[in-house]
Amino acid sequence: MKIKVSEDELTSAIKKLIGIEIILDTVDEARKALGLILDKTEASKRGDYSGIKDIKISQKVEHTTTAVEYRNVYIIEFEVEDDSYLPMEIALIHELQRIFRQKIL
């Protein structure tokens, strides 16, 4: 399954969970940031979390209204060993989306 996360959501989650402000310039930096976030999730502590075979990240530029206004988004794809890991994958996606949607106070 895939989820879409904006650059702002990723950097805000890092600030909230780790306490540092970062700038993401590359997919590799986004991968490192996601790794830090995943370490803080409850889903990563589950035994079936090892069923995640791979996590792929790609970057996309979205133009909201004009060619000048844009935002970077990351497409995060989770590949699991087989469909028996689907409940864990869904729980992880729910948790990540909750983390990414929370605003910093």
WOQUIBEL-V29278 format. One line per field, one symbol per residue. ss: DSSP state (2 for helix, 1 for strand, 0 for the rest). phi: phi as a letter, one per 30 degrees, with the letter a starting at -180 (. if undefined). burial: + if it has 24 or more other C-alpha atoms within 12 Angstrom, else -. A space follows every 10 residues. Layout:
ss: ???
phi: ???
burial: ???
This chain:
ss: 0111112222 2222222000 0000002222 2222222220 0022202222 2111111111 1110000001 1111111111 0022222222 2222222222 20000
phi: .bbcbdeddd dddddddcjb cbbccbdddd ddddeddedc ddddcddddd dddabcbbcb cccdbbdddb bdbccccccc eaddceeddd dddedddddd ddcdd
burial: --++++++++ +++++-+--- ---+-----+ +-++-+++-- +-++----+- ++--+++++- ---------- -+++++++++ ----+--++- -++--++-++ -----
